Structure formats: C-alpha cells, structure tokens
Amino acid sequence: MFNRRKDYARLSGRQVEIPAEEREAIIEKSSKQVSRGVFYSTIIIITSFLPVFMLTGQEGKLFHPLAYTKTFILIVDAFLVEHILQLSTEGGTFE
C-alpha cells in the first residue's frame, strides 16, 4: 500500500489519498499473498515444540508449561490467520 501511495505521489507531484475501493483491493491481495506463509510457518513452529513434550522428570516440569502455552497461542494464531482472513475477504470491509 505504501508503494502504491508513492506511485500516486510521484505521478501527481503531491501526496494523494488512494481511493477506498483500490485500497481495499490492495489489502485483500496483500493479505492473500502472506496468509499461506504465515499459516505454514506457524505450523512449523508448533511442530518444533513437539520434542519438548517428550521431556520427563525435572526438565519436563520446567518446560511443559512453556510448551503448552506457546502451542496453544500458536494454534489460536493459525486459526485466526485462516478464518479471519477468509471472512474479511469474502465481502467484508477493511475499515
């Protein structure tokens, strides 16, 4: 979006607001481009915590709360990336 605003400014010689329809189209396209990468990187990070769940004894007691907390938050993140983006690009507004 920043690059598009720069293009408008360069063409007109002054700072110009991007029309609302075009701004929404830019946001939708950009969101679709990054959503898959964000989702899969989140899944990879969740997978990297799986060995922590295999720890036993003192180490398990120390690291299990951290692993559970981070895994829960990352699962929520993956859910939000998939569902919020899907809802917002199916006719919702970005205001």
TORMARKOL-212220 format. One record per atom (N, C-alpha, C): residue number from 1; atom name; y, z, x. Coordinates in pm, whole numbers, padded with zeros to 5 digits. Layout:
N
{seq->NUM&atom->CA&y->Y&z->Z&x->X}
...
***
This chain:
95
{seq->1&atom->N&y->-00118&z->00000&x->00083}
{seq->1&atom->CA&y->00000&z->00000&x->00000}
{seq->1&atom->C&y->00124&z->00000&x->00087}
{seq->2&atom->N&y->00118&z->00074&x->00196}
{seq->2&atom->CA&y->00232&z->00078&x->00287}
{seq->2&atom->C&y->00259&z->-00060&x->00345}
{seq->3&atom->N&y->00153&z->-00131&x->00383}
{seq->3&atom->CA&y->00172&z->-00265&x->00440}
{seq->3&atom->C&y->00233&z->-00360&x->00339}
{seq->4&atom->N&y->00193&z->-00348&x->00213}
{seq->4&atom->CA&y->00247&z->-00435&x->00109}
{seq->4&atom->C&y->00397&z->-00408&x->00090}
{seq->5&atom->N&y->00434&z->-00281&x->00094}
{seq->5&atom->CA&y->00576&z->-00245&x->00081}
{seq->5&atom->C&y->00655&z->-00300&x->00199}
{seq->6&atom->N&y->00596&z->-00294&x->00319}
{seq->6&atom->CA&y->00661&z->-00351&x->00436}
{seq->6&atom->C&y->00681&z->-00500&x->00421}
{seq->7&atom->N&y->00582&z->-00571&x->00367}
{seq->7&atom->CA&y->00594&z->-00715&x->00344}
{seq->7&atom->C&y->00710&z->-00746&x->00250}
{seq->8&atom->N&y->00719&z->-00671&x->00141}
{seq->8&atom->CA&y->00830&z->-00692&x->00047}
{seq->8&atom->C&y->00964&z->-00667&x->00116}
{seq->9&atom->N&y->00971&z->-00560&x->00194}
{seq->9&atom->CA&y->01097&z->-00527&x->00260}
{seq->9&atom->C&y->01136&z->-00635&x->00360}
{seq->10&atom->N&y->01037&z->-00686&x->00433}
{seq->10&atom->CA&y->01065&z->-00789&x->00532}
{seq->10&atom->C&y->01113&z->-00918&x->00464}
{seq->11&atom->N&y->01051&z->-00954&x->00353}
{seq->11&atom->CA&y->01087&z->-01078&x->00285}
{seq->11&atom->C&y->01226&z->-01070&x->00221}
{seq->12&atom->N&y->01256&z->-00955&x->00165}
{seq->12&atom->CA&y->01383&z->-00944&x->00094}
{seq->12&atom->C&y->01494&z->-00886&x->00181}
{seq->13&atom->N&y->01461&z->-00828&x->00294}
{seq->13&atom->CA&y->01561&z->-00770&x->00381}
{seq->13&atom->C&y->01604&z->-00631&x->00340}
{seq->14&atom->N&y->01539&z->-00573&x->00240}
{seq->14&atom->CA&y->01572&z->-00436&x->00196}
{seq->14&atom->C&y->01446&z->-00370&x->00141}
{seq->15&atom->N&y->01456&z->-00242&x->00118}
{seq->15&atom->CA&y->01343&z->-00165&x->00063}
{seq->15&atom->C&y->01324&z->-00201&x->-00084}
{seq->16&atom->N&y->01202&z->-00240&x->-00122}
{seq->16&atom->CA&y->01174&z->-00283&x->-00258}
{seq->16&atom->C&y->01055&z->-00205&x->-00311}
{seq->17&atom->N&y->01064&z->-00165&x->-00437}
{seq->17&atom->CA&y->00951&z->-00098&x->-00502}
{seq->17&atom->C&y->00846&z->-00201&x->-00543}
{seq->18&atom->N&y->00721&z->-00165&x->-00528}
{seq->18&atom->CA&y->00612&z->-00252&x->-00571}
{seq->18&atom->C&y->00596&z->-00237&x->-00722}
{seq->19&atom->N&y->00581&z->-00347&x->-00794}
{seq->19&atom->CA&y->00561&z->-00337&x->-00939}
{seq->19&atom->C&y->00437&z->-00254&x->-00972}
{seq->20&atom->N&y->00440&z->-00185&x->-01085}
{seq->20&atom->CA&y->00333&z->-00091&x->-01122}
{seq->20&atom->C&y->00197&z->-00159&x->-01131}
{seq->21&atom->N&y->00192&z->-00279&x->-01188}
{seq->21&atom->CA&y->00063&z->-00349&x->-01203}
{seq->21&atom->C&y->00004&z->-00382&x->-01067}
{seq->22&atom->N&y->00089&z->-00429&x->-00977}
{seq->22&atom->CA&y->00039&z->-00464&x->-00844}
{seq->22&atom->C&y->-00001&z->-00339&x->-00766}
{seq->23&atom->N&y->00076&z->-00231&x->-00781}
{seq->23&atom->CA&y->00042&z->-00106&x->-00714}
{seq->23&atom->C&y->-00094&z->-00056&x->-00759}
{seq->24&atom->N&y->-00121&z->-00061&x->-00890}
{seq->24&atom->CA&y->-00250&z->-00017&x->-00941}
{seq->24&atom->C&y->-00363&z->-00105&x->-00891}
{seq->25&atom->N&y->-00339&z->-00235&x->-00880}
{seq->25&atom->CA&y->-00441&z->-00326&x->-00829}
{seq->25&atom->C&y->-00470&z->-00297&x->-00681}
{seq->26&atom->N&y->-00366&z->-00267&x->-00605}
{seq->26&atom->CA&y->-00384&z->-00234&x->-00463}
{seq->26&atom->C&y->-00464&z->-00105&x->-00448}
{seq->27&atom->N&y->-00430&z->-00004&x->-00528}
{seq->27&atom->CA&y->-00501&z->00124&x->-00521}
{seq->27&atom->C&y->-00646&z->00107&x->-00561}
{seq->28&atom->N&y->-00672&z->00030&x->-00666}
{seq->28&atom->CA&y->-00810&z->00007&x->-00711}
{seq->28&atom->C&y->-00892&z->-00064&x->-00603}
{seq->29&atom->N&y->-00835&z->-00168&x->-00546}
{seq->29&atom->CA&y->-00906&z->-00243&x->-00443}
{seq->29&atom->C&y->-00933&z->-00155&x->-00320}
{seq->30&atom->N&y->-00833&z->-00079&x->-00278}
{seq->30&atom->CA&y->-00849&z->00009&x->-00162}
{seq->30&atom->C&y->-00953&z->00117&x->-00187}
{seq->31&atom->N&y->-00952&z->00174&x->-00307}
{seq->31&atom->CA&y->-01049&z->00278&x->-00341}
{seq->31&atom->C&y->-01190&z->00225&x->-00340}
{seq->32&atom->N&y->-01208&z->00105&x->-00392}
{seq->32&atom->CA&y->-01341&z->00045&x->-00392}
{seq->32&atom->C&y->-01388&z->00016&x->-00250}
{seq->33&atom->N&y->-01297&z->-00021&x->-00162}
{seq->33&atom->CA&y->-01335&z->-00053&x->-00024}
{seq->33&atom->C&y->-01384&z->00070&x->00051}
{seq->34&atom->N&y->-01322&z->00185&x->00029}
{seq->34&atom->CA&y->-01359&z->00303&x->00107}
{seq->34&atom->C&y->-01464&z->00391&x->00040}
{seq->35&atom->N&y->-01489&z->00374&x->-00089}
{seq->35&atom->CA&y->-01576&z->00468&x->-00160}
{seq->35&atom->C&y->-01719&z->00465&x->-00107}
{seq->36&atom->N&y->-01772&z->00349&x->-00080}
{seq->36&atom->CA&y->-01910&z->00340&x->-00032}
{seq->36&atom->C&y->-01924&z->00409&x->00104}
{seq->37&atom->N&y->-01830&z->00386&x->00193}
{seq->37&atom->CA&y->-01833&z->00450&x->00325}
{seq->37&atom->C&y->-01823&z->00601&x->00316}
{seq->38&atom->N&y->-01734&z->00649&x->00230}
{seq->38&atom->CA&y->-01718&z->00793&x->00212}
{seq->38&atom->C&y->-01847&z->00854&x->00155}
{seq->39&atom->N&y->-01906&z->00787&x->00057}
{seq->39&atom->CA&y->-02028&z->00839&x->-00004}
{seq->39&atom->C&y->-02141&z->00848&x->00098}
{seq->40&atom->N&y->-02166&z->00742&x->00172}
{seq->40&atom->CA&y->-02277&z->00743&x->00267}
{seq->40&atom->C&y->-02252&z->00835&x->00386}
{seq->41&atom->N&y->-02130&z->00848&x->00430}
{seq->41&atom->CA&y->-02103&z->00942&x->00539}
{seq->41&atom->C&y->-02124&z->01085&x->00492}
{seq->42&atom->N&y->-02093&z->01113&x->00366}
{seq->42&atom->CA&y->-02120&z->01246&x->00310}
{seq->42&atom->C&y->-02269&z->01273&x->00305}
{seq->43&atom->N&y->-02348&z->01175&x->00265}
{seq->43&atom->CA&y->-02494&z->01191&x->00260}
{seq->43&atom->C&y->-02549&z->01215&x->00400}
{seq->44&atom->N&y->-02497&z->01146&x->00499}
{seq->44&atom->CA&y->-02542&z->01165&x->00637}
{seq->44&atom->C&y->-02512&z->01306&x->00685}
{seq->45&atom->N&y->-02395&z->01357&x->00652}
{seq->45&atom->CA&y->-02359&z->01493&x->00693}
{seq->45&atom->C&y->-02449&z->01594&x->00624}
{seq->46&atom->N&y->-02479&z->01573&x->00496}
{seq->46&atom->CA&y->-02571&z->01662&x->00425}
{seq->46&atom->C&y->-02707&z->01661&x->00494}
{seq->47&atom->N&y->-02755&z->01544&x->00529}
{seq->47&atom->CA&y->-02885&z->01531&x->00596}
{seq->47&atom->C&y->-02885&z->01603&x->00731}
{seq->48&atom->N&y->-02774&z->01604&x->00800}
{seq->48&atom->CA&y->-02767&z->01671&x->00930}
{seq->48&atom->C&y->-02781&z->01823&x->00917}
{seq->49&atom->N&y->-02759&z->01878&x->00799}
{seq->49&atom->CA&y->-02775&z->02021&x->00779}
{seq->49&atom->C&y->-02918&z->02060&x->00745}
{seq->50&atom->N&y->-03005&z->01965&x->00716}
{seq->50&atom->CA&y->-03143&z->01998&x->00679}
{seq->50&atom->C&y->-03217&z->02080&x->00785}
{seq->51&atom->N&y->-03204&z->02051&x->00914}
{seq->51&atom->CA&y->-03274&z->02135&x->01012}
{seq->51&atom->C&y->-03232&z->02282&x->01010}
{seq->52&atom->N&y->-03110&z->02310&x->00968}
{seq->52&atom->CA&y->-03063&z->02448&x->00962}
{seq->52&atom->C&y->-03145&z->02527&x->00860}
{seq->53&atom->N&y->-03191&z->02461&x->00754}
{seq->53&atom->CA&y->-03271&z->02529&x->00653}
{seq->53&atom->C&y->-03410&z->02565&x->00705}
{seq->54&atom->N&y->-03452&z->02509&x->00815}
{seq->54&atom->CA&y->-03583&z->02540&x->00874}
{seq->54&atom->C&y->-03579&z->02662&x->00965}
{seq->55&atom->N&y->-03461&z->02710&x->00995}
{seq->55&atom->CA&y->-03449&z->02826&x->01083}
{seq->55&atom->C&y->-03505&z->02951&x->01015}
{seq->56&atom->N&y->-03565&z->03037&x->01093}
{seq->56&atom->CA&y->-03620&z->03163&x->01040}
{seq->56&atom->C&y->-03563&z->03278&x->01120}
{seq->57&atom->N&y->-03592&z->03397&x->01077}
{seq->57&atom->CA&y->-03550&z->03517&x->01149}
{seq->57&atom->C&y->-03400&z->03536&x->01149}
{seq->58&atom->N&y->-03352&z->03588&x->01262}
{seq->58&atom->CA&y->-03210&z->03620&x->01277}
{seq->58&atom->C&y->-03123&z->03495&x->01263}
{seq->59&atom->N&y->-03167&z->03386&x->01323}
{seq->59&atom->CA&y->-03089&z->03261&x->01315}
{seq->59&atom->C&y->-03076&z->03212&x->01171}
{seq->60&atom->N&y->-03186&z->03221&x->01096}
{seq->60&atom->CA&y->-03183&z->03179&x->00956}
{seq->60&atom->C&y->-03087&z->03263&x->00875}
{seq->61&atom->N&y->-03091&z->03395&x->00898}
{seq->61&atom->CA&y->-03000&z->03484&x->00825}
{seq->61&atom->C&y->-02854&z->03454&x->00859}
{seq->62&atom->N&y->-02831&z->03414&x->00981}
{seq->62&atom->CA&y->-02695&z->03386&x->01025}
{seq->62&atom->C&y->-02642&z->03254&x->00971}
{seq->63&atom->N&y->-02724&z->03148&x->00975}
{seq->63&atom->CA&y->-02675&z->03014&x->00944}
{seq->63&atom->C&y->-02706&z->02964&x->00804}
{seq->64&atom->N&y->-02797&z->03025&x->00730}
{seq->64&atom->CA&y->-02827&z->02979&x->00595}
{seq->64&atom->C&y->-02707&z->02982&x->00501}
{seq->65&atom->N&y->-02627&z->03088&x->00498}
{seq->65&atom->CA&y->-02509&z->03086&x->00409}
{seq->65&atom->C&y->-02413&z->02971&x->00440}
{seq->66&atom->N&y->-02392&z->02944&x->00567}
{seq->66&atom->CA&y->-02307&z->02833&x->00606}
{seq->66&atom->C&y->-02365&z->02700&x->00558}
{seq->67&atom->N&y->-02494&z->02681&x->00580}
{seq->67&atom->CA&y->-02558&z->02555&x->00541}
{seq->67&atom->C&y->-02556&z->02537&x->00390}
{seq->68&atom->N&y->-02585&z->02644&x->00315}
{seq->68&atom->CA&y->-02581&z->02634&x->00169}
{seq->68&atom->C&y->-02441&z->02600&x->00118}
{seq->69&atom->N&y->-02342&z->02668&x->00173}
{seq->69&atom->CA&y->-02205&z->02645&x->00130}
{seq->69&atom->C&y->-02159&z->02502&x->00159}
{seq->70&atom->N&y->-02179&z->02458&x->00283}
{seq->70&atom->CA&y->-02135&z->02323&x->00319}
{seq->70&atom->C&y->-02212&z->02217&x->00241}
{seq->71&atom->N&y->-02342&z->02238&x->00223}
{seq->71&atom->CA&y->-02421&z->02140&x->00149}
{seq->71&atom->C&y->-02375&z->02132&x->00005}
{seq->72&atom->N&y->-02348&z->02245&x->-00057}
{seq->72&atom->CA&y->-02300&z->02245&x->-00195}
{seq->72&atom->C&y->-02168&z->02170&x->-00207}
{seq->73&atom->N&y->-02075&z->02199&x->-00119}
{seq->73&atom->CA&y->-01944&z->02134&x->-00123}
{seq->73&atom->C&y->-01957&z->01984&x->-00100}
{seq->74&atom->N&y->-02043&z->01943&x->-00009}
{seq->74&atom->CA&y->-02060&z->01801&x->00018}
{seq->74&atom->C&y->-02128&z->01728&x->-00097}
{seq->75&atom->N&y->-02220&z->01795&x->-00167}
{seq->75&atom->CA&y->-02282&z->01734&x->-00285}
{seq->75&atom->C&y->-02177&z->01715&x->-00394}
{seq->76&atom->N&y->-02092&z->01813&x->-00412}
{seq->76&atom->CA&y->-01983&z->01800&x->-00510}
{seq->76&atom->C&y->-01890&z->01685&x->-00468}
{seq->77&atom->N&y->-01861&z->01675&x->-00339}
{seq->77&atom->CA&y->-01778&z->01567&x->-00288}
{seq->77&atom->C&y->-01840&z->01431&x->-00317}
{seq->78&atom->N&y->-01969&z->01416&x->-00290}
{seq->78&atom->CA&y->-02037&z->01288&x->-00316}
{seq->78&atom->C&y->-02033&z->01254&x->-00465}
{seq->79&atom->N&y->-02053&z->01355&x->-00549}
{seq->79&atom->CA&y->-02047&z->01334&x->-00693}
{seq->79&atom->C&y->-01908&z->01288&x->-00736}
{seq->80&atom->N&y->-01806&z->01354&x->-00684}
{seq->80&atom->CA&y->-01668&z->01317&x->-00721}
{seq->80&atom->C&y->-01631&z->01178&x->-00672}
{seq->81&atom->N&y->-01672&z->01144&x->-00552}
{seq->81&atom->CA&y->-01640&z->01011&x->-00500}
{seq->81&atom->C&y->-01698&z->00904&x->-00591}
{seq->82&atom->N&y->-01822&z->00921&x->-00632}
{seq->82&atom->CA&y->-01886&z->00819&x->-00716}
{seq->82&atom->C&y->-01830&z->00817&x->-00858}
{seq->83&atom->N&y->-01814&z->00933&x->-00919}
{seq->83&atom->CA&y->-01781&z->00936&x->-01061}
{seq->83&atom->C&y->-01632&z->00929&x->-01090}
{seq->84&atom->N&y->-01551&z->00996&x->-01011}
{seq->84&atom->CA&y->-01406&z->00989&x->-01034}
{seq->84&atom->C&y->-01355&z->00849&x->-01004}
{seq->85&atom->N&y->-01402&z->00788&x->-00896}
{seq->85&atom->CA&y->-01359&z->00653&x->-00865}
{seq->85&atom->C&y->-01403&z->00558&x->-00976}
{seq->86&atom->N&y->-01524&z->00572&x->-01021}
{seq->86&atom->CA&y->-01575&z->00485&x->-01127}
{seq->86&atom->C&y->-01492&z->00500&x->-01255}
{seq->87&atom->N&y->-01459&z->00622&x->-01291}
{seq->87&atom->CA&y->-01379&z->00645&x->-01411}
{seq->87&atom->C&y->-01237&z->00591&x->-01396}
{seq->88&atom->N&y->-01180&z->00609&x->-01277}
{seq->88&atom->CA&y->-01041&z->00568&x->-01258}
{seq->88&atom->C&y->-01025&z->00418&x->-01249}
{seq->89&atom->N&y->-01130&z->00346&x->-01212}
{seq->89&atom->CA&y->-01118&z->00201&x->-01201}
{seq->89&atom->C&y->-01168&z->00128&x->-01325}
{seq->90&atom->N&y->-01214&z->00199&x->-01426}
{seq->90&atom->CA&y->-01261&z->00137&x->-01549}
{seq->90&atom->C&y->-01154&z->00141&x->-01658}
{seq->91&atom->N&y->-01033&z->00114&x->-01622}
{seq->91&atom->CA&y->-00928&z->00109&x->-01723}
{seq->91&atom->C&y->-00839&z->00233&x->-01724}
{seq->92&atom->N&y->-00867&z->00329&x->-01639}
{seq->92&atom->CA&y->-00781&z->00446&x->-01630}
{seq->92&atom->C&y->-00654&z->00412&x->-01558}
{seq->93&atom->N&y->-00561&z->00504&x->-01556}
{seq->93&atom->CA&y->-00436&z->00480&x->-01484}
{seq->93&atom->C&y->-00434&z->00564&x->-01359}
{seq->94&atom->N&y->-00354&z->00526&x->-01264}
{seq->94&atom->CA&y->-00343&z->00596&x->-01138}
{seq->94&atom->C&y->-00213&z->00674&x->-01129}
{seq->95&atom->N&y->-00162&z->00721&x->-01239}
{seq->95&atom->CA&y->-00033&z->00792&x->-01238}
{seq->95&atom->C&y->-00051&z->00937&x->-01220}
***
